[in-house]
Amino acid sequence: MNIIQELNWRGIIHNITPGIEEKLNNNKIFFYTGFDPSYHSLHIGNLIPILVLLILKKIGNKPIILIGGATGIIGDPSGKKKERIFLKKEILKKNIISLKNQLINLTKNEVEILNNYDWIKNIYLINFLKKIGKNITINYLFSKDSIKNRIKTGISFTEFSYQLIQAYDFLFLYKKKKCILQIGGSDQWGNITTGIEIIKKLECKKVYGMTFPILTNKKGIKLGKSEKENIWIDKNLTSPHDFYNYFINFTDYDSENFIKFLPIKKKEIIYFINKHKKNPKNRFLQKKIAYFFTKWIHGKKITEKIIYYNKILLNKKKNFKELDKKHFITLSKIINTIKIKKKKIKYYKFIIDILNNFFSKKDILRKIKENSLTINNYKKIKKNIFLIKKNFLYKKYIIIKYGKKKFFLIEIIE
């Protein structure tokens, strides 16, 4: 199979412009994908374009990652029902630095990373309107879903202009890097094709676009969402343990689809799927996916520790009092850990006060009512219990199990 046929088999392609197949197979082309710095961490959904980027890089093409330092100020209206609130300059700057560091780690510092603020800050408005605005009609922009879907609720000129600025990025990268392909999620198709149109009119050259589907599970929930929250790659936002177990909890249907996104050969994928089908209860596919992503994001040592401690934490016969103190030090690095200063423990006398940092009181009380909140040795919490000395292991640790597989470690510090 050529690369486009393989990407189709993997379920990666959603939209594609004609002619790119030959370019990808016969030329070492420059291509790029962009990331919006609206937050200081990437989430699981953001990993798909990076995986596609690495697959294309593996066959000899030259990737560029673009962080939208300028477009991030405006906010992409694609897929949004209302206008975004502008980020403060210092927050945006921190987000850009954080995303860049994450992207360097994910790509092993082997991919060029650019910030579009570096060239957009120098644009003169009159020149931009004459060069870019003159070549794209209002009717053309109105035909795009990102604009069309917002007409009834209202869209500001600021967000309306977003497509033109992203189109300018494509033009800039074409002229400076000979970049002829932009890839992104399916919600970026309108922005990508506007860039293609601009280059066609100003440079009389053909460039290309490719999008991949916004992945959802069998229930239609977007990939990377769990209990209405994003699954972040920042360990301070999503613990490595929760990150790993997010994939372990995949259905067989979702696992068979998602294993195809891993940068491994087709024959290996088919072998893994067939092996899983022989004994689905063993969750072979889920374990493969969880191991790959957790190792990629958090490293091999942390991943192996998670697998080891999963067996302990999920063993209802295990008495946590038997754990050595060093085990709790390791656990604090892989599961959600709530550190409370000794002198402030008086303000956290009840279990609900501690968990309220993560969940609403309504959710906590519901878990208590459902008997799905336990403390230490799987002792069920049947009311908003008062924390006393005997609850603490080694006078400073408490393990709380919230629901089926979510764990919290309470640690008293000086």
Buried (B, 14 or more C-beta within 10 A) or exposed (E): EEBBEBBEEBBBBBBBBEEBBEBBBEEEBBBBBBBBBBBBBBBBBBBBBBBBBBBBBEEEBBBBBBBBBBBBBBBBBBEBEEBBEEBEEEBBBBBBEBBBEBBBEBBEEEBEBBBBBEBBEEBEEEEBEEBBBEBBEEEBBEEBBBBEBBEEEEBEEBBBBBBBBBBBBBBBBBEEBEBBBBBBBBBBBBBBBBBBBBBEBBEEEBBBBBBBBBBBBEEEEEBBBBEEEBBBBBBEBBBBBBBBBBBBBBEBEBBBBBBBBBEBEEEEBEEBBEEBEEEEEEBBBBBBBBBBBBBBBBEEEBBEBBBEBBEEBEEEEBEBEEBEEEBBEBBBBBBBBBEBEEEEBEEBBEBBBBBBEBBEEEBBBEBBEEEBBBBBBBEEBEEBBEBEEEBBBEEBBBBBBBBEBBBBBBBBEE
